[in-house]
């Protein structure tokens, strides 16, 4: 895009390990005219560590719309601006959506500088199906609302990913066991990239016991990942679907086999796809 407007860079920063700051992030943050940060006091030490002296302004959830107008003016006048959040990728459960959508609507070029993101780091190491997944962010804080939201996800066949606060992680896993069943597999990814990084997989019931066994396990930052529902809806037998998939996957790629099996059984293609993959992985 060749106009005289500035560029808005969306820059990912470390989740906790400074070694994850990319050289490109340092270069961009050093060269823009202004850095919009979720919390300027939080980001100042990070920027100092990398010798970045660019002026900072605040853009957080309480001032995003007002701050947005001022930043758009600077961008329209040709200044380049970088957006960072406290940790990880801006806009992923962090401020920035209004700024990015307004910038794009005003014809301003928006350039991502990719890097750390807790949900992607957790998914990459969890060992759950990763070809299709759903990011649900934070669940409602109140139990009734949390349970009713979880119930809307009961039949979701893709891997589910949640962020959770430490003081709610046990309640959340307990509610998940109630809604999805104690035997559903799940993973807790805690303190990723930091000294006490822990990635623990078990059934939901097992994860509850594991959290209760040591209070330290409930401290820090958490991603919870849940295997999707790979079982059949009521009335269909799992065994039959597996039998059909076994025959089809001998002759066809997994995607095609799942599509045909979906037509034969009336089950969801995603669920069959995941079932075929887990059978395949179990064999290898
Ligand atoms: N923008 C961030 C990202 O790219 O992941 C997420 C920001 S959100 C406000 C903060 C939540 O992300 C935390 O409560 C936790 O659920 C998750 N999170 C952030 N850092 C983490 C880490 N090091 N380990 C595990 N989860 C983390």
Boltz pocket constraint, residues with backbone or C-beta under 6 A from the ligand:
constraints:
  - pocket:
      binder: B
      contacts: [[A, 15], [A, 16], [A, 85], [A, 87], [A, 88], [A, 89], [A, 90], [A, 91], [A, 92], [A, 93], [A, 94], [A, 116], [A, 117], [A, 118], [A, 119], [A, 162], [A, 163], [A, 164], [A, 165], [A, 189], [A, 190], [A, 191], [A, 192], [A, 193], [A, 194], [A, 221], [A, 222], [A, 223]]
      max_distance: 6.0
